[in-house]
Amino acid sequence: MEQETLQQTERPVFKYEPPKDEKMGFPAQYYAGFWIRFMAYLVDLLVTTAVSGILISPIFRLADWNMDRSFFAIYGALLTLVFLAYFIVMTKFWGQTLGKMIFGIRVVSLKNEKLTWPNVLFREGALRFVTSVVWGLYLVCAFTPKKQGIADLLEGTAVVHEGYLKLDKDWN
């Protein structure tokens, strides 16, 4: 009898709606800050170093070729190619690198539904190369309202916490 009473009564259902400022895109807490992005980048550096050490270094050691790390040497150019290819492929197909996966953050487009090849090639290819040469440019994301780096600002992207995106999908 108690079950019948519970089934007949309607309970109010509340929908979660985070505060959203239209000019910001997402609520402020969604954006991933400098330190979490930096830690994810350190993990990605470990991954790219390991991949290069497994794929490229043994070939150069066995052939007894010069392992000059400068960009204009073959070895250095291959290391750079692996570094950039890792970021481009991971970001295009999964929206995040292994470092970002570990820390629960992802790259999203503020303009489109999905990241496009031109977005990813420019953001993760050209601008990743520039910011890896000029390290100080990484600090920009610590001081912008949406926690965007130079690449994010130029490409209309942002790095956000994945948990908040999942929360929005669960409540909608």
SULFENLIN-V424344 format. One record per backbone hydrogen bond with DSSP energy under -1.0 kcal/mol. CO is the residue of the C=O (numbers start at 1). NH is the residue of the N-H. E is the energy in kcal/mol with one decimal. If there is no record, write none. Layout:
# SULFENLIN-V424344
co = [CO CO]
nh = [NH NH]
e = [E E]
This chain:
# SULFENLIN-V424344
co = [1 2 3 4 5 21 21 27 30 33 34 35 36 37 38 39 40 41 42 43 44 45 46 47 48 49 50 51 52 52 56 57 58 59 60 68 70 73 74 75 76 77 78 79 80 81 82 83 84 85 86 87 88 89 90 90 91 95 97 98 99 100 104 106 108 116 117 118 119 120 121 121 122 125 126 127 128 129 130 134 135 136 137 138 139 140 144 149 150 151 152 152 156 158 159 160 161 162 163 164 165 166 167 168]
nh = [5 6 7 8 9 24 25 30 161 37 38 39 40 41 42 43 44 45 46 47 48 49 50 51 52 53 54 55 56 57 60 61 62 63 65 76 73 77 78 79 80 81 82 83 84 85 86 87 88 89 90 91 92 93 94 96 95 107 101 102 103 105 162 160 158 120 121 122 123 124 125 126 127 129 130 131 132 133 134 137 138 139 140 141 142 143 147 153 154 155 156 157 110 108 32 106 165 166 167 168 169 170 171 172]
e = [-1.5 -1.7 -2.2 -1.8 -1.4 -1.6 -1.4 -2.0 -3.2 -1.7 -2.6 -2.4 -2.0 -2.2 -2.2 -1.9 -2.2 -2.3 -2.0 -2.2 -2.7 -2.3 -2.3 -2.8 -2.4 -2.4 -1.8 -2.8 -2.0 -2.0 -1.8 -2.5 -2.7 -2.1 -2.4 -1.1 -1.5 -2.6 -2.3 -2.2 -2.2 -2.3 -2.4 -2.3 -2.7 -2.7 -2.2 -1.5 -2.6 -2.8 -2.2 -1.9 -2.4 -2.3 -2.1 -1.0 -1.0 -3.0 -2.5 -2.4 -1.7 -2.5 -3.0 -2.6 -2.2 -2.5 -3.2 -2.2 -2.9 -2.9 -1.0 -1.5 -2.7 -1.8 -2.0 -2.7 -1.7 -1.2 -2.8 -1.7 -1.9 -1.2 -1.1 -1.0 -1.6 -1.8 -1.5 -2.6 -2.2 -1.8 -1.5 -1.7 -3.3 -3.0 -2.9 -2.3 -1.1 -2.3 -2.2 -2.2 -1.9 -2.5 -1.9 -1.6]
